[in-house]
Amino acid sequence: MRDTVYFLVFEGFADWQAALALCEIRRPGDWQVQTVGFSRARVLSMGGLCVQPDLSLDQLDAACAALLIVPGGHLWQRGEGEPAVAAIRQLHAAGAPVAGIDSGVLALARAGLLDDCRHTGNWPGQIAGQVPDYAGTDQYDSAVLAVSDGGVITASHLGSVEFAREVIHTLDLYSPGDREDWYRLFKHAQLPAWCVGETRAA
């Protein structure tokens, strides 16, 4: 049963980028979130949070994976993290969606997942400049902050809200109308109509 969302953690991972998505994943209580590291050793996030991974990469269970989230971090810009790239490739091949934001998109590109699907990133040219085997230039969409296609979610470092929206949609959280209400609330501070009515009544 695919009931687990895995969140990759490593030294210097960008802790804020998937925060909204993780909160919405846990809210209904139907999904469990587990942190996965290169090992079980504690890591320090970019924001200074100390995280003890729940499991290591070799303990990932593809049959339980509802989604793997890959945050940004200098690790990817240094061309490191090959064990995670291999795990990303294996999970996606097993039918699990994968999601990368900021330089986490580079890990998805190194896994070969961006060559044949619509995707985005931080800016045009970044992926090609850092991933020699990348062949998805024609699929790159610079007009969006996040996009989902073919079981792959990608997002710019400026698109945390859009990233969360794509994750919410991928996991089929809430109704389509509630998802739009959620996006307008967090992106534009526009209260849902029912909330506006309650506020006026009060």
KADAQUI-V261540 format. One record per residue. RES is the residue in three letters. SS is DSSP state (H for helix, E for strand, - for the rest). PHI is phi in radians with two decimals (* if undefined). Layout:
res:RES ss:SS phi:PHI
res:RES ss:SS phi:PHI
This chain:
res:MET ss:- phi:*
res:ARG ss:- phi:-1.47
res:ASP ss:- phi:-2.18
res:THR ss:E phi:-2.13
res:VAL ss:E phi:-1.78
res:TYR ss:E phi:-1.64
res:PHE ss:E phi:-2.14
res:LEU ss:E phi:-1.33
res:VAL ss:- phi:-2.16
res:PHE ss:- phi:-2.81
res:GLU ss:- phi:-1.03
res:GLY ss:- phi:1.49
res:PHE ss:- phi:-1.18
res:ALA ss:- phi:-1.39
res:ASP ss:- phi:-1.28
res:TRP ss:- phi:-1.51
res:GLN ss:- phi:-1.17
res:ALA ss:- phi:-1.94
res:ALA ss:H phi:-1.05
res:LEU ss:H phi:-1.09
res:ALA ss:H phi:-1.05
res:LEU ss:H phi:-1.11
res:CYS ss:H phi:-1.09
res:GLU ss:H phi:-1.23
res:ILE ss:H phi:-1.10
res:ARG ss:H phi:-1.39
res:ARG ss:H phi:-0.98
res:PRO ss:- phi:-1.21
res:GLY ss:- phi:1.48
res:ASP ss:- phi:-1.58
res:TRP ss:- phi:-2.13
res:GLN ss:E phi:-1.88
res:VAL ss:E phi:-1.89
res:GLN ss:E phi:-2.19
res:THR ss:E phi:-1.50
res:VAL ss:E phi:-2.24
res:GLY ss:E phi:-2.08
res:PHE ss:- phi:-1.16
res:SER ss:- phi:-2.56
res:ARG ss:- phi:-1.54
res:ALA ss:- phi:-1.21
res:ARG ss:- phi:-1.11
res:VAL ss:E phi:-2.24
res:LEU ss:E phi:-1.93
res:SER ss:- phi:-1.28
res:MET ss:- phi:-1.07
res:GLY ss:- phi:-1.53
res:GLY ss:- phi:1.62
res:LEU ss:- phi:-1.53
res:CYS ss:E phi:-1.59
res:VAL ss:E phi:-2.16
res:GLN ss:- phi:-1.67
res:PRO ss:- phi:-1.02
res:ASP ss:- phi:-1.24
res:LEU ss:E phi:-2.73
res:SER ss:E phi:-1.76
res:LEU ss:H phi:-0.97
res:ASP ss:H phi:-1.31
res:GLN ss:H phi:-1.82
res:LEU ss:- phi:-1.05
res:ASP ss:- phi:-1.97
res:ALA ss:- phi:-1.08
res:ALA ss:- phi:-1.21
res:CYS ss:- phi:-1.69
res:ALA ss:E phi:-1.32
res:ALA ss:E phi:-1.57
res:LEU ss:E phi:-3.02
res:LEU ss:E phi:-2.06
res:ILE ss:E phi:-1.85
res:VAL ss:E phi:-2.05
res:PRO ss:- phi:-1.39
res:GLY ss:- phi:-1.36
res:GLY ss:- phi:2.90
res:HIS ss:H phi:-1.11
res:LEU ss:H phi:-0.88
res:TRP ss:H phi:-1.24
res:GLN ss:H phi:-1.25
res:ARG ss:- phi:-1.50
res:GLY ss:- phi:1.35
res:GLU ss:- phi:-1.69
res:GLY ss:- phi:1.53
res:GLU ss:H phi:-1.00
res:PRO ss:H phi:-1.02
res:ALA ss:H phi:-1.23
res:VAL ss:H phi:-1.04
res:ALA ss:H phi:-1.11
res:ALA ss:H phi:-1.16
res:ILE ss:H phi:-1.04
res:ARG ss:H phi:-1.07
res:GLN ss:H phi:-1.19
res:LEU ss:H phi:-1.10
res:HIS ss:H phi:-1.13
res:ALA ss:H phi:-1.12
res:ALA ss:- phi:-1.48
res:GLY ss:- phi:1.78
res:ALA ss:- phi:-1.59
res:PRO ss:E phi:-1.15
res:VAL ss:E phi:-2.26
res:ALA ss:E phi:-2.39
res:GLY ss:E phi:-2.21
res:ILE ss:E phi:-2.24
res:ASP ss:- phi:1.05
res:SER ss:- phi:-1.28
res:GLY ss:H phi:-1.07
res:VAL ss:H phi:-1.09
res:LEU ss:H phi:-1.09
res:ALA ss:H phi:-1.14
res:LEU ss:H phi:-1.15
res:ALA ss:H phi:-1.14
res:ARG ss:H phi:-1.15
res:ALA ss:- phi:-1.39
res:GLY ss:- phi:1.40
res:LEU ss:- phi:-1.58
res:LEU ss:- phi:-1.83
res:ASP ss:- phi:-1.29
res:ASP ss:- phi:-2.23
res:CYS ss:- phi:-2.41
res:ARG ss:- phi:-1.13
res:HIS ss:E phi:-2.70
res:THR ss:- phi:-2.46
res:GLY ss:- phi:-2.98
res:ASN ss:- phi:-1.31
res:TRP ss:- phi:-2.85
res:PRO ss:- phi:-1.03
res:GLY ss:- phi:1.72
res:GLN ss:H phi:-1.12
res:ILE ss:H phi:-1.12
res:ALA ss:H phi:-1.06
res:GLY ss:H phi:-1.28
res:GLN ss:H phi:-2.03
res:VAL ss:- phi:-2.19
res:PRO ss:- phi:-0.99
res:ASP ss:- phi:-1.52
res:TYR ss:- phi:-1.11
res:ALA ss:- phi:-2.24
res:GLY ss:- phi:-1.93
res:THR ss:H phi:-0.94
res:ASP ss:H phi:-1.21
res:GLN ss:H phi:-1.67
res:TYR ss:E phi:-1.31
res:ASP ss:- phi:-1.99
res:SER ss:- phi:-1.48
res:ALA ss:- phi:-1.57
res:VAL ss:- phi:-2.20
res:LEU ss:- phi:-1.63
res:ALA ss:E phi:-2.76
res:VAL ss:E phi:-2.71
res:SER ss:E phi:-2.15
res:ASP ss:E phi:-2.78
res:GLY ss:- phi:1.09
res:GLY ss:- phi:1.34
res:VAL ss:E phi:-2.26
res:ILE ss:E phi:-1.86
res:THR ss:E phi:-2.26
res:ALA ss:E phi:-2.66
res:SER ss:- phi:-1.25
res:HIS ss:- phi:-1.14
res:LEU ss:- phi:-1.64
res:GLY ss:- phi:-2.01
res:SER ss:H phi:-1.05
res:VAL ss:H phi:-1.21
res:GLU ss:H phi:-1.11
res:PHE ss:H phi:-1.05
res:ALA ss:H phi:-1.06
res:ARG ss:H phi:-1.06
res:GLU ss:H phi:-1.18
res:VAL ss:H phi:-1.14
res:ILE ss:H phi:-1.02
res:HIS ss:H phi:-1.18
res:THR ss:H phi:-1.06
res:LEU ss:- phi:-1.53
res:ASP ss:- phi:1.00
res:LEU ss:- phi:-1.46
res:TYR ss:- phi:1.17
res:SER ss:- phi:-1.42
res:PRO ss:H phi:-0.96
res:GLY ss:H phi:-1.14
res:ASP ss:H phi:-1.16
res:ARG ss:H phi:-1.12
res:GLU ss:H phi:-1.19
res:ASP ss:H phi:-1.05
res:TRP ss:H phi:-1.07
res:TYR ss:H phi:-1.12
res:ARG ss:H phi:-1.11
res:LEU ss:H phi:-1.18
res:PHE ss:H phi:-1.42
res:LYS ss:H phi:-1.58
res:HIS ss:H phi:-2.13
res:ALA ss:- phi:1.01
res:GLN ss:- phi:-1.68
res:LEU ss:- phi:-1.21
res:PRO ss:- phi:-1.06
res:ALA ss:H phi:-1.00
res:TRP ss:H phi:-1.16
res:CYS ss:H phi:-1.28
res:VAL ss:H phi:-1.09
res:GLY ss:H phi:-1.09
res:GLU ss:H phi:-1.16
res:THR ss:H phi:-1.12
res:ARG ss:H phi:-1.16
res:ALA ss:H phi:-1.15
res:ALA ss:- phi:-1.27
